[in-house]
Amino acid sequence: MKILQFGGTGQVATAVRAAARDGVEIIALSRAECDLENVSQIRKVIEAADCDLVLNTAAFTQVDPAESRPDEAFAVNATAPGVMAEACAARGLPFVHLSTDAVFDGRTDRPYVETDEARPINVYGRSKLAGEQAVRAHPRTVVLRVSWVFSRYGRNYVSFMLRLARERDVLKVVADQFGTPTDGEALAAFLVATAPRWAAAPSGDPAFGLFHFANAGETSRFDFAKTAIDRDPRARAQIEPTTQAAFAEPAPRPPRSPLDTAKLREMFDFEPEPWRVAVERTADRLIASDLTV
Ligand SMILES: NC(=O)c1ccc[n+]([C@@H]2O[C@H](COP(=O)([O-])OP(=O)(O)OC[C@H]3O[C@@H](n4cnc5c(N)ncnc54)[C@H](OP(=O)(O)O)[C@@H]3O)[C@@H](O)[C@H]2O)c1
């Protein structure tokens, strides 16, 4: 089983390589090997690839900079995945792409299901939604929406908050934004384990399509951060709740965007862990390695 992976240096990309087991080879492409703003390079790479499935873990993920760099965000998050899906379809390869809860406006009284209307409220969300639509125009494609991804790899919310809690006296964390954290290592294990199923599935198989992937439960940014920080004996910051409005970031955030994973759980017989269990384990591992993993 050979997986061609766009995104070599990112958080999920690194977790996928760590999750690869016997019989699964990951051919990872960094930005230097394939720049997602270069569509002819993307086409050439897929045309020449010796692989059974293509996985895109690369994205323009900087939510605030996307507001002032929309062309770059749309090139990487919308045009590039559309070109990947088209090139995969031409070769009969399945294509798996990651998207985000940021396609929703966050005004909901229950977790979002796949059929809920996407109404993004920032450039990042609009570019990711355009990417989903470009990918889903092709057969044998999978779009997995994930939210608040954390892991031992890359710079993510858990590792960032642990670091800040060691550096600062006071750490203000947003308490009026709610969602479902996603264990990036569980996501990576799921992608690697499910790749053979997608590779064998014919066009029209229900294993293709749009799915939500996240841990079980819902929390606030504040509780998410505090759960990790409470594990660290070297944390010294006093953690104080604040509001999104007080942060005044360039990009508005959906206030509540939990993902309902029932469709994925039924289709793939997969049971996500409660978010708190996964956050505590990840924090413990990061702390044990002195936050250097
Ligand atoms: N992290 C989250 O909380 C979160 C939440 C919801 C959805 N997601 C989605 O999950 C996926 C994986 O996210 P992640 O956390 O792994 O993101 P990440 O750590 O920020 O990694 C993004 C990757 O994309 C690469 N990239 C960006 N622009 C590129 C370009 N022009 N050409 C080639 N590569 C480029 C980056 O390369 P460089 O290192 O060279 O910049 C990096 O390897 C993305 O689709 C993201 O939208 C993430």
PDBQT file of the ligand as one rigid body, heavy atoms in Angstrom, charges set to zero:
ROOT
HETATM    1  N1  LIG A 301      -4.661  22.286  12.950  1.00  0.00    +0.000 N 
HETATM    2  C1  LIG A 301      -5.971  22.389  13.172  1.00  0.00    +0.000 C 
HETATM    3  O1  LIG A 301      -6.415  22.736  14.270  1.00  0.00    +0.000 OA
HETATM    4  C2  LIG A 301      -6.955  22.072  12.066  1.00  0.00    +0.000 A 
HETATM    5  C3  LIG A 301      -8.323  22.246  12.325  1.00  0.00    +0.000 A 
HETATM    6  C4  LIG A 301      -9.239  21.938  11.326  1.00  0.00    +0.000 A 
HETATM    7  C5  LIG A 301      -8.802  21.472  10.101  1.00  0.00    +0.000 A 
HETATM    8  N2  LIG A 301      -7.468  21.316   9.868  1.00  0.00    +0.000 N 
HETATM    9  C6  LIG A 301      -7.050  20.821   8.558  1.00  0.00    +0.000 C 
HETATM   10  O2  LIG A 301      -6.229  19.681   8.730  1.00  0.00    +0.000 OA
HETATM   11  C7  LIG A 301      -5.230  19.636   7.710  1.00  0.00    +0.000 C 
HETATM   12  C8  LIG A 301      -3.855  19.441   8.334  1.00  0.00    +0.000 C 
HETATM   13  O3  LIG A 301      -3.599  20.519   9.225  1.00  0.00    +0.000 OA
HETATM   14  P1  LIG A 301      -2.240  20.603  10.076  1.00  0.00    +0.000 P 
HETATM   15  O4  LIG A 301      -2.617  20.914  11.472  1.00  0.00    +0.000 OA
HETATM   16  O5  LIG A 301      -1.378  19.434   9.793  1.00  0.00    +0.000 OA
HETATM   17  O6  LIG A 301      -1.602  21.920   9.424  1.00  0.00    +0.000 OA
HETATM   18  P2  LIG A 301      -0.100  22.466   9.496  1.00  0.00    +0.000 P 
HETATM   19  O7  LIG A 301       0.651  21.827  10.596  1.00  0.00    +0.000 OA
HETATM   20  O8  LIG A 301      -0.230  23.960   9.473  1.00  0.00    +0.000 OA
HETATM   21  O9  LIG A 301       0.548  21.970   8.135  1.00  0.00    +0.000 OA
HETATM   22  C9  LIG A 301       0.204  22.545   6.904  1.00  0.00    +0.000 C 
HETATM   23  C10 LIG A 301       1.152  22.001   5.853  1.00  0.00    +0.000 C 
HETATM   24  O10 LIG A 301       0.801  22.555   4.595  1.00  0.00    +0.000 OA
HETATM   25  C11 LIG A 301       1.997  22.928   3.937  1.00  0.00    +0.000 C 
HETATM   26  N3  LIG A 301       1.789  23.975   2.955  1.00  0.00    +0.000 N 
HETATM   27  C12 LIG A 301       1.232  25.196   3.131  1.00  0.00    +0.000 A 
HETATM   28  N4  LIG A 301       1.280  25.893   1.986  1.00  0.00    +0.000 NA
HETATM   29  C13 LIG A 301       1.890  25.095   1.069  1.00  0.00    +0.000 A 
HETATM   30  C14 LIG A 301       2.258  25.246  -0.291  1.00  0.00    +0.000 A 
HETATM   31  N5  LIG A 301       2.017  26.388  -0.970  1.00  0.00    +0.000 N 
HETATM   32  N6  LIG A 301       2.864  24.223  -0.925  1.00  0.00    +0.000 NA
HETATM   33  C15 LIG A 301       3.147  23.068  -0.256  1.00  0.00    +0.000 A 
HETATM   34  N7  LIG A 301       2.826  22.851   1.037  1.00  0.00    +0.000 NA
HETATM   35  C16 LIG A 301       2.218  23.875   1.690  1.00  0.00    +0.000 A 
HETATM   36  C17 LIG A 301       2.897  23.416   5.047  1.00  0.00    +0.000 C 
HETATM   37  O11 LIG A 301       4.229  23.434   4.598  1.00  0.00    +0.000 OA
HETATM   38  P3  LIG A 301       5.317  24.433   5.236  1.00  0.00    +0.000 P 
HETATM   39  O12 LIG A 301       5.751  23.771   6.526  1.00  0.00    +0.000 OA
HETATM   40  O13 LIG A 301       6.378  24.478   4.209  1.00  0.00    +0.000 OA
HETATM   41  O14 LIG A 301       4.646  25.748   5.464  1.00  0.00    +0.000 OA
HETATM   42  C18 LIG A 301       2.626  22.331   6.087  1.00  0.00    +0.000 C 
HETATM   43  O15 LIG A 301       3.392  21.175   5.803  1.00  0.00    +0.000 OA
HETATM   44  C19 LIG A 301      -5.429  20.904   6.883  1.00  0.00    +0.000 C 
HETATM   45  O16 LIG A 301      -6.234  20.594   5.772  1.00  0.00    +0.000 OA
HETATM   46  C20 LIG A 301      -6.197  21.827   7.798  1.00  0.00    +0.000 C 
HETATM   47  O17 LIG A 301      -6.997  22.756   7.065  1.00  0.00    +0.000 OA
HETATM   48  C21 LIG A 301      -6.527  21.596  10.824  1.00  0.00    +0.000 A 
ENDROOT
TORSDOF 0
